[in-house]
Amino acid sequence: MDGQTVTPPADCECGVHPSGFYLLATLLLTSCSTAMLCAAIMTDHWEHVAWDRAALTALANTSHIPLQWLLDEKVVKVDDPNNRKGIGTFLVPMNGGIWTMCVSLEEEEATILSRVGFPKEPVCTNYLADSDYEEPRADWQHRMQNLSISCALVCLIVLGSAALVGAFGVCKHQISAVLITGVMYLLAGLFAMFTLMIIHFKRVQRVSSRGSSHGDDTGDGVVGPKTTVIPLLSAREFSTSWSLELGWGGVVLATTTSLLWILLSKIMRYNPISTMLL
């Protein structure tokens, strides 16, 4: 209308501050790294135990040990002629975590094997559980197993503590708590890396001792009396699996997360959380 001044609408100042995207990215990466490390530590696919069929057959022929192949040659039963009770020893594939080692058989397969003397209960060894079962593990494997378990437990404790401290720092705008969270994620990644390195050297030691008379004489991959199958143990194959790869990915993300939290503490000195999200 004539004589009236039209005032342009004011620009809307709502939205997310650029540093707010950084905060959201930090929280997202923190969740991913925590989930990856926890999943890697808690799963039981760090190591797989299998049997080399050709090597096993050759050793059995040399030692005059009868073998009975079961489940499409997935499992081998070794009968002990000196055992009057007829209890045989089973050579089975296994998968293990940091503190467990379990038979890699489906429930249906275990049921079928139970007809020929295989234990009906799931066969697992838990290195953390207190039991009367004592496996004659070598001294080096005792030490490496205990070190890997200790480092993994410390990593889990640090991750849980970092989550609480980080949430407190963000909610209460405590810059020192945010900085400490960054340091704690760096420590978590460090202990996770120690665990991964120990598992790696444990596998290298096993591979290098394969075929040696003083090599790895643990019962991994064996269900039942082990005395009969000692000449066959060098036919075992140890390999790492996806839990180890998941752990390395978690270490990389945890290190990156640590740097993001440390940088976030610097940003928060000049941009409070409230201004980041407005």
Number of C-alpha atoms within 10 A of each C-alpha: 5 4 5 6 7 7 6 6 6 6 6 6 7 8 10 12 16 12 18 19 13 16 21 12 14 20 18 12 18 23 15 16 25 24 14 21 26 20 15 25 26 17 16 21 22 26 21 22 21 20 22 11 14 10 14 19 16 13 18 18 12 11 12 9 17 14 17 11 13 15 11 7 9 14 20 22 22 21 18 18 13 9 9 7 8 12 17 20 22 26 27 21 21 22 24 24 22 27 19 18 23 22 22 20 18 10 12 9 13 19 15 15 19 13 10 13 15 19 15 13 10 13 16 15 17 15 16 11 10 8 9 6 8 8 12 10 15 13 9 11 15 11 13 16 19 16 17 22 20 15 20 26 16 16 26 19 12 19 25 15 14 24 17 12 20 24 16 15 19 19 10 11 17 18 20 13 21 25 22 19 28 26 19 24 29 22 20 29 29 17 22 28 20 18 25 24 15 20 22 17 12 16 17 13 15 20 17 11 15 18 16 11 12 9 16 22 19 15 17 25 24 22 18 18 15 18 9 16 22 14 17 21 25 23 20 25 17 20 17 17 16 14 24 23 14 17 24 20 15 25 25 14 23 30 19 19 28 26 17 21 25 18 16 21 23 14 17 19 12 9 15 16 19 11 14 18 16 12
